[in-house]
Amino acid sequence: MTKKLLFVFSVFFAIVAVGTALAREELVLRGRCQQGECNFTKIISTQKIGKNDAGQMLVVKVRSAIVSLSAKDQDPDKVKPPKYFGLVKVSYAFCSTQKPAIIFYSDGKFYAHVLKVGEAATGFLVDSHIEYWAACHETVVSVSEVMSGVLAKQASNLGYHKVPEAEKGRYTFRTRAKAFQFFEL
């Protein structure tokens, strides 16, 4: 009886230890700073919800926060992440070398940013690239890395290449189902 009980406890603690080791650390992402404010996003979790030959769709749960630059120090690189982030929002990442994208809901519509992974990005696409690298590759990249194109070699090594749909950049859909159809899911 004692051996069986000891075995059961050993198996239980081994499962808990492995689960803890596999638990994903929350990633804090620094987004763009503009007009005296810096954007931060914390990825709470990711989960695969679909897959096809082109890639896999992840649901990405995030919390965001905006931090104002100090009146004394206007250097965005010195802004520290906040202690508290906002409510959980859901976005999606299509992890694919054929049609890499971030999909999110805003103003009653779904938007898909199809990305030129590894190429220099500007504007609203910068934050989408940062979230994509974190969600799909568990890699935190900086605004300057995304905007300068220094990720080109790393992206090429991962199999990324020019994607025709990325030329348009942003696609708008009335429903999540329509957005997923665009990715053949």
Summary of the structure (lengths in Angstrom):
residues: 185
radius of gyration: 19.4
end to end distance: 51.4
largest distance: 68.8
contacts: 499
relative contact order: 0.15
helix: 32%
strand: 33%
